[in-house]
């Protein structure tokens, strides 16, 4: 009989990245967003899950405010440019007439 200590159910530790948005070491994304696009790999290597959640909320606001149809190439290019700015550029800029919801 072989005593195999590795047969227990041990979870793989999360992949840690130094998040460019939050400037701390945090768990990274589980998979590459936009696989095949250079920005997808850059995000995977440099953005945390926590920062990605912030982007998703920002993207929803952009989609609603600009009434984007992500089925069009123009809308996809716009979102990719905004994503690049959000993580690696000047940051998130809301649309000119955007009024945040009151809480």
Secondary structure, DSSP 4 states (H G I P E B T S, - for coil): ----GGGS-PPPPPPEEE-TTT-SEEEB-SS-TTTTSHHHHHHHHH-BHHHHHHHHHHHHHHHHHHT--TTSHHHHHHHHHHHHHHHHSS-----TT--PPP-
